Amino acid sequence: MAVTLNETPSGNRLHIGIFGKTNSGKSSFINAFSGQKVSIVADVAGTTTDPVYKAMEIYPLGPCVLIDTAGFDDKGELGALRIEKTELAAQKTELAIILFCEEEMKQEMKWYHYFKEKNTPVIPILSKTDLYMPEQREHLIELIRKTTGENVCPVSAATGEGIRELKELLARKLPEGYGNRMITGDLISADDLVMLVMPQDIQAPKGRLILPQVQTLRELLDKKCLVMSVTTDQYLAALKVLSKPPKLIITDSQVFSYVYEHKPQRSMLTSFSVLFAAYKGDLPYYIEGAKAIDSLTADSRVLIAECCTHAPLKEDIGRVKIPRMLKKRFGETLKVDLVSGTDYPEDLTPYDLIIQCGACMFNRKYVMYRIDRAKKQQIPMTNYGITIAHLTGILEHVSLP
């Protein structure tokens, strides 16, 4: 994906999912919580179909994505499709809010336990509190508290009750270590010189940079590094004008070999995709998964899992370059399947290897969900940058965050 420098990508924002029964007041709640008309509010059951994703800034949480989901008790064939979308939203959720509205709470508790098993912080709220008599309100709050073991936040979208308190509670419930992950890890520090080698080819639309480049550049500036950005054809010329070699060179994976061949001996080398393997996924697991490449044969089957849903481009890294590299080594009959966006097979067992992109469009929660699925089905998994570094024989020379 390409972005401008002042955009904050949704994959980097805290994903807050709102879950509850049909007509439990989710859409009204999200509108009151955000202070905007994010979702359509109506008395008709099933008004919310596909989840609504709203990126915004919320004090004291910072940049967030609010996810308004369809009721998890939706009925019928269309309802089943809506619930599938709700389940997908749950896989991306980093902080979950479950709306309770009655004594019968079997389905709410099913979702509560789902999030607890995924180590996702959950906040139960009693919604529409303005509609209850005082005794009924206190009875429901106590019942939810005893059932979940959690403090319950009473909220009314109509009166605004509990909205400020909920935001403060969410800030205290942030996942442990959230916001502390760094793309470049401890590879560099203030005043280090870092060179970014960024081919501006057809995959980088005119006037824009692709998302991993933008995010990495911003982090380097925040770290007070000295940054030099060049295209591949200016790489050698840029090295010549420097009085000292860069501490670190970060390159696009597709030119890994060329950059490695010509880099100064003292300079560390990595790629945007390798950095994102650690930032968004499980780097040791990806490196272990890359070893499975050597066991592929002409009869193997590989899944390329791409997050973006862009139109196919000439020399696309996932659709063209990596499949070509694999087939050159193992034979043209090696089968390569590709999925994009949130399409991801339930059954991964037909595959000998999964190769995930850098996942700059997804949050880490969702990437780790995919990794967990692969681990449970015992299918090796790696990513674009690790794959190319392994195939070109330079992985052992790549600096890891």
C-alpha positions, 0 to 999 in steps of 0.5 A: 500500500502507498500512503502520504507521509502524514497518514496514520495507517489503521494497522498501527492503531489500537483496534477496539471491537464492540460486540453484542447481541442484535439491537443491544445498542452497539451503533448508538454506543459507538456514536456516543463514544466517538462523538461522531455519527460513525454507524447507522442507528435504527430499531430494525434488527441487522442494521449493521451488516459488514463491520464498520471500521472508523479510524480516529484519535480518542483521548487518552487512548491516542490513534484508534480504530473502532469496530462496530460489528453485527449482532452475534445472534444474527439469524438466517443465511445472511446472518451467518455471513454477518457473524463470519465478519464479526468473527474476523473483526474479533481476530483483529481486536486488541481491546474488546467491549462486550455489551450486556443488556439482559439476564440471559447472557450465554452468547455474551459469555461465549465471546467473553471466554473467546477473548480471554483465551486469546489474551485480549483485554475485555470490558463488559458494559451494561448498555442502555442504562437509562432504560432500566429502573434503579433496582433492575440496573443494579441487579444486572450490574451485579449479575454481570460482575459475578458472571465475568469476574470483571468490574462492569461499566454502566453506559448510556448512549442517550445520556452520555453516562459512563463514556468518560469513565470507559475511555479511562478504563480502556487506557488502563486496560491496554495490552501489556507492552502496547505501543512499545514495539519498535520497527528497528528494535535496538539495531540503531540509536540517536545520531546513527546514519541509516541508509534506506534503499527504496526502488521507486518502481511500478509498485510505488505510485507517483508521489507516494511511498509504500507503507513500510517505508513511511513507517520506518522513516518516521521511526528513524526520525523519532529516534533522531537518526541521520537518514539518507534515502536513495533509489537503487540506481543511486545506491553506489553514488550515495555510498561514495559521497558519504564520509563514513559508511552507514551504521545500517542499510535497510533495503527493499527485499527485491534488491537484497542481493544487489545491495548486499553485494555492494554494501560496506563491510562495516554496515549492517543490512536488513530489509523492510520486510524482515523488520516487519516480520519481527514488528508484526509477526514472529521472527524466530518462527518465520526464520525456522519456517524458511528452512522448509523451503529447502525441503520443497519439491516439484510436487509441493504446494505453497500459499502466498498470503498477501494483505493488500488487495491491489490489482496485479502489477508487472513484477509484483513481488508476491505474485511474480518474483517469489513464485518465479524464484521458487519454480526456478529452483524446484521446477515449474510444476510446483504449485503456488496459490495466492490469497489477498486481503483477509482471505485465508483458508481454514484448512492449511494442511494442503500446503507445504509452506505459507509465505506471508507478506510484510503485513503492513496493512494488518495489526499484529493481533491479526497476523499473530492469529494467522501464525497461530493457525499455521502452528496448530496445523503444523504448517511452516510459515515465513514471510517475503523478506525472509524467503528472498534472503534465504533463497539468495543465500544471505539470510545469515548475513542479515541483521535482525531486530 
